[in-house]
């Protein structure tokens, strides 16, 4: 079945499982801001891989800057949920700014515009 080879499917399954399991893990605090952070990253990643899927297969996933940025955001939010002291005693507002910045980076990668190919005939001949 083609659905099991879709990155969008697996990201959605991973997110659903994370949202169902993480609140029940002892010591993990999933408040509304952290849940919103997870969803912002997931939505940016889903839009990113829909717009620009990149090379296929696991090698393509591991080479993807969108994947590594999303993974960094998830790790950051999970550490915050477990109460691990993040640099400089970041508050919830700063964490959300970082998460939105990561999501913006993912979107920017997906929507980057390639420069047009150089055109030798910029100036039309005067024939």
Contact map, one row per residue, 1 for C-alpha under 8 A:
1111100000000000000000000000000000000000000000000000000000000000000000000000000000000000000000000000000000000000000000000000000
1111110000000000000000000000000000000000000000000000000000000000000000000000000000000000000000000000000000000000000000000000000
1111110010000000000000000000000000000000000000000000000000000000000000000000000000000000000000000000000000000000000000000000000
1111110011000000000000000000000000000000000000000000000000000000000000000000000000000000000000000000000000000000000000000000000
1111111010000000000000000000000000000000000000000000000000000000000000000000000000000000000000000000000000000000000000000000000
0111111111000000000000000000000000000000000000000000000000000000000000000000000000000000000000000000000000000000000000000000000
0000111111100000000000000000000000000000000000001000000000000000000000000000000000000000000000000000000000000000000000000000000
0000011111110000000000000000000000000000000001001100000000000000000000000000000000000000000000000000000000000000000000000000000
0011111111111000000000000000000000000000000000000000000000000000000000000000000000000000000000000000000000000000000000000000000
0001011111111100000000000000000000000000000000000000000000000000000000000000000000000000000000000000000000000000000000000000000
0000001111111110000000000000000000000000010001000000000000000000000000000000000000000000000000000000000000000000000000000000000
0000000111111111000000000000000000000000010000000000000000000000000000000000000000000000000000000000000000000000000000000000000
0000000011111111100000000000000000000000000000000000000000000000000000000000000000000000000000000000000000000000000000000000000
0000000001111111110000000000000000000000000000000000000000000000000000000000000000000000000000000000000000000000000000000000000
0000000000111111111000000000000000000100010000000000000000000000000000000000000000000000000000000000000000000000000000000000000
0000000000011111111100000000000000000000000000000000000000000000000000000000000000000000000000000000000000000000000000000000000
0000000000001111111110000000000000000000000000000000000000000000000000000000000000000000000000000000000000000000000000000000000
0000000000000111111111000000000000000000000000000000000000000000000000000000000000000000000000000000000000000000000000000000000
0000000000000011111111100000000000100000000000000000000000000000000000000000000000000000000000000000000000000000000000000000000
0000000000000001111111110000000000000000000000000000000000000000000000000000000000000000000000000000000000000000000000000000000
0000000000000000111111111000000000000000000000000000000000000000000000000000000000000000000000000000000000000000000000000000000
0000000000000000011111111001010000000000000000000000000000000000000000000000000000000000000000000000000000000000000000000000000
0000000000000000001111111001110000000000000000000000000000000000000000000000000000000000000000000000000000000000000000000000000
0000000000000000000111111101000000000000000000000000000000000000000000000000000000000000000000000000000000000000000000000000000
0000000000000000000011111111000000000000000000000000000000000000000000000000000000000000000000000000000000000000000000000000000
0000000000000000000000011111000000000000000000000000000000000000000000000000000000000000000000000000000000000000000000000000000
0000000000000000000000001111100000000000000000000000000000000000000000000000000001100000000000000000000000000000000000000000000
0000000000000000000001111111110000000000000000000000000000000000000000000000000011100000000000000000000000000000000000000000000
0000000000000000000000100011111000000000000000000000000000000000000000000000000011100000000000000000000000000000000000000000000
0000000000000000000001100001111101100000000000000000000000000000000000000000000010000000000000000000000000000000000000000000000
0000000000000000000000000000111111100000000000000000000000000000000000000000000000000000000000000000000000000000000000000000000
0000000000000000000000000000011111110000000000000000000000000000000000000000000000000000000000000000000000000000000000000000000
0000000000000000000000000000001111111000000000000000000000000000000000000000000000000000000100010000000000000000000000000000000
0000000000000000000000000000011111111100000000000000000000000000000000000000100010000000000000010000000000000000000000000000000
0000000000000000001000000000011111111110000000000000000000000000000000000000000000000000000000000000000000000000000000000000000
0000000000000000000000000000000111111111000000000000000000000000000000000000000000000000000000000000000000000000000000000000000
0000000000000000000000000000000011111111100000000000000000000000000000000000100000000000000000010011000000000000000000000000000
0000000000000010000000000000000001111111110000000000000000000000000000001100100000000000000000000000000000000000000000000000000
0000000000000000000000000000000000111111111000000000000000000000000000000000000000000000000000000000000000000000000000000000000
0000000000000000000000000000000000011111111100000000000000000000000000000000000000000000000000000011001000000000000000000000000
0000000000000000000000000000000000001111111110000000000000000000000001001100000000000000000000000011011000000000000000000000000
0000000000110010000000000000000000000111111111000000000000000000000001000000000000000000000000000000000000000000000000000000000
0000000000000000000000000000000000000011111111100000000000000000000000000000000000000000000000000000000000000000000000000000000
0000000000000000000000000000000000000001111111110000000000000000000000000000000000000000000000000000001101100000000000000000000
0000000000000000000000000000000000000000111111111000000000000000011001000000000000000000000000000000001001100000000000000000000
0000000100100000000000000000000000000000011111111100000000000000000000000000000000000000000000000000000000000000000000000000000
0000000000000000000000000000000000000000001111111110000000000000000000000000000000000000000000000000000000100100000000000000000
0000000000000000000000000000000000000000000111111111100000000000010000000000000000000000000000000000000001101110000000000000000
0000001100000000000000000000000000000000000011111111110000000000000000000000000000000000000000000000000000000100000000000000000
0000000100000000000000000000000000000000000001111111100000000000000000000000000000000000000000000000000000000000000000000000000
0000000000000000000000000000000000000000000000111111100000000000000000000000000000000000000000000000000000000110000000000000000
0000000000000000000000000000000000000000000000011111110000000000000000000000000000000000000000000000000000000110000000000000000
0000000000000000000000000000000000000000000000011111111100000000000000000000000000000000000000000000000000000000000000000000000
0000000000000000000000000000000000000000000000001001111100010001000000000000000000000000000000000000000000000000000000000000000
0000000000000000000000000000000000000000000000000000111110111000000000000000000000000000000000000000000000000000000000000000000
0000000000000000000000000000000000000000000000000000111111111000000000000000000000000000000000000000000000000000000000000000000
0000000000000000000000000000000000000000000000000000001111111000000000000000000000000000000000000000000000000000000000000000000
0000000000000000000000000000000000000000000000000000000111111100000000000000000000000000000000000000000000000000000000000000000
0000000000000000000000000000000000000000000000000000001111111110000000000000000000000000000000000000000000000000000000000000000
0000000000000000000000000000000000000000000000000000011111111111000000000000000000000000000000000000000000000000000000000000000
0000000000000000000000000000000000000000000000000000001111111111001000000000000000000000000000000000000000000000000000000000000
0000000000000000000000000000000000000000000000000000000001111111001100000000000000000000000000000000000000000000000000000000000
0000000000000000000000000000000000000000000000000000000000111111100000000000000000000000000000000000000000000000000000000000000
0000000000000000000000000000000000000000000000000000010000011111111100000000000000000000000000000000000000000000000000000000000
0000000000000000000000000000000000000000000000000000000000000011111110000000000000000000000000000000000001001000000000000000000
0000000000000000000000000000000000000000000010010000000000000001111111000000000000000000000000000000000011001100000000000000000
0000000000000000000000000000000000000000000010000000000000001101111111100000000000000000000000000000000000000000000000000000000
0000000000000000000000000000000000000000000000000000000000000101111111110000000000000000000000000000000000000000000000000000000
0000000000000000000000000000000000000000000000000000000000000000111111111000000000000000000000000000010011000000000000000000000
0000000000000000000000000000000000000000110010000000000000000000011111111100000000000000000000000000011001000000000000000000000
0000000000000000000000000000000000000000000000000000000000000000001111111110000000000000000000000000000000000000000000000000000
0000000000000000000000000000000000000000000000000000000000000000000111111111000000000000000000000000000000000000000000000000000
0000000000000000000000000000000000000100100000000000000000000000000011111111100000000000000000000010010000000000000000000000000
0000000000000000000000000000000000000100100000000000000000000000000001111111110000000000000000000000000000000000000000000000000
0000000000000000000000000000000000000000000000000000000000000000000000111111111000000000000000000000000000000000000000000000000
0000000000000000000000000000000000000000000000000000000000000000000000011111111100000000000000000000000000000000000000000000000
0000000000000000000000000000000001001100000000000000000000000000000000001111111110000000000000000000000000000000000000000000000
0000000000000000000000000000000000000000000000000000000000000000000000000111111111000000000000000000000000000000000000000000000
0000000000000000000000000000000000000000000000000000000000000000000000000011111111110100000000000000000000000000000000000000000
0000000000000000000000000000000000000000000000000000000000000000000000000001111111111100000000000000000000000000000000000000000
0000000000000000000000000001110001000000000000000000000000000000000000000000111111110000000000000000000000000000000000000000000
0000000000000000000000000011100000000000000000000000000000000000000000000000011111110000000000000000000000000000000000000000000
0000000000000000000000000011100000000000000000000000000000000000000000000000001111111000000000000000000000000000000000000000000
0000000000000000000000000000000000000000000000000000000000000000000000000000001111111100000000000000000000000000000000000000000
0000000000000000000000000000000000000000000000000000000000000000000000000000000100111110100000000000000000000000000000000000000
0000000000000000000000000000000000000000000000000000000000000000000000000000001100011111110000000000000000000000000000000000000
0000000000000000000000000000000000000000000000000000000000000000000000000000000000001111110000000000000000000000000000000000000
0000000000000000000000000000000000000000000000000000000000000000000000000000000000000111110000000000000000000000000000000000000
0000000000000000000000000000000000000000000000000000000000000000000000000000000000001111111000000000000000000000000000000000000
0000000000000000000000000000000000000000000000000000000000000000000000000000000000000111111111100000000000000000000000000000000
0000000000000000000000000000000000000000000000000000000000000000000000000000000000000000111111100000000000000000000000000000000
0000000000000000000000000000000010000000000000000000000000000000000000000000000000000000011111110000000000000000000000000000000
0000000000000000000000000000000000000000000000000000000000000000000000000000000000000000011111111000000000000000000000000000000
0000000000000000000000000000000000000000000000000000000000000000000000000000000000000000011111111100000000000000000000000000000
0000000000000000000000000000000000000000000000000000000000000000000000000000000000000000011111111110000000000000000000000000000
0000000000000000000000000000000011001000000000000000000000000000000000000000000000000000000111111111000000000000000000000000000
0000000000000000000000000000000000000000000000000000000000000000000000000000000000000000000011111111100000000000000000000000000
0000000000000000000000000000000000000000000000000000000000000000000000000000000000000000000001111111110000000000000000000000000
0000000000000000000000000000000000001001100000000000000000000000000000001000000000000000000000111111111000000000000000000000000
0000000000000000000000000000000000001001100000000000000000000000000000000000000000000000000000011111111100000000000000000000000
0000000000000000000000000000000000000000000000000000000000000000000000000000000000000000000000001111111110000000000000000000000
0000000000000000000000000000000000000000100000000000000000000000000011001000000000000000000000000111111111000000000000000000000
0000000000000000000000000000000000000001100110000000000000000000000001000000000000000000000000000011111111100000000000000000000
0000000000000000000000000000000000000000000100000000000000000000000000000000000000000000000000000001111111110000000000000000000
0000000000000000000000000000000000000000000000000000000000000000010010000000000000000000000000000000111111111000000000000000000
0000000000000000000000000000000000000000000110010000000000000000110011000000000000000000000000000000011111111100000000000000000
0000000000000000000000000000000000000000000110110000000000000000000000000000000000000000000000000000001111111110000000000000000
0000000000000000000000000000000000000000000000000000000000000000000000000000000000000000000000000000000111111111000000000000000
0000000000000000000000000000000000000000000000010000000000000000110000000000000000000000000000000000000011111111000000000000000
0000000000000000000000000000000000000000000000111011000000000000010000000000000000000000000000000000000001111111000000000000000
0000000000000000000000000000000000000000000000010011000000000000000000000000000000000000000000000000000000111111100000000000000
0000000000000000000000000000000000000000000000000000000000000000000000000000000000000000000000000000000000011111110000000000000
0000000000000000000000000000000000000000000000000000000000000000000000000000000000000000000000000000000000000011111000000000000
0000000000000000000000000000000000000000000000000000000000000000000000000000000000000000000000000000000000000001111100000000000
0000000000000000000000000000000000000000000000000000000000000000000000000000000000000000000000000000000000000000111110000000000
0000000000000000000000000000000000000000000000000000000000000000000000000000000000000000000000000000000000000000011111000000000
0000000000000000000000000000000000000000000000000000000000000000000000000000000000000000000000000000000000000000001111100000000
0000000000000000000000000000000000000000000000000000000000000000000000000000000000000000000000000000000000000000000111110000000
0000000000000000000000000000000000000000000000000000000000000000000000000000000000000000000000000000000000000000000011111100000
0000000000000000000000000000000000000000000000000000000000000000000000000000000000000000000000000000000000000000000001111100000
0000000000000000000000000000000000000000000000000000000000000000000000000000000000000000000000000000000000000000000000111111000
0000000000000000000000000000000000000000000000000000000000000000000000000000000000000000000000000000000000000000000000111111000
0000000000000000000000000000000000000000000000000000000000000000000000000000000000000000000000000000000000000000000000001111100
0000000000000000000000000000000000000000000000000000000000000000000000000000000000000000000000000000000000000000000000001111110
0000000000000000000000000000000000000000000000000000000000000000000000000000000000000000000000000000000000000000000000000011111
0000000000000000000000000000000000000000000000000000000000000000000000000000000000000000000000000000000000000000000000000001111
0000000000000000000000000000000000000000000000000000000000000000000000000000000000000000000000000000000000000000000000000000111
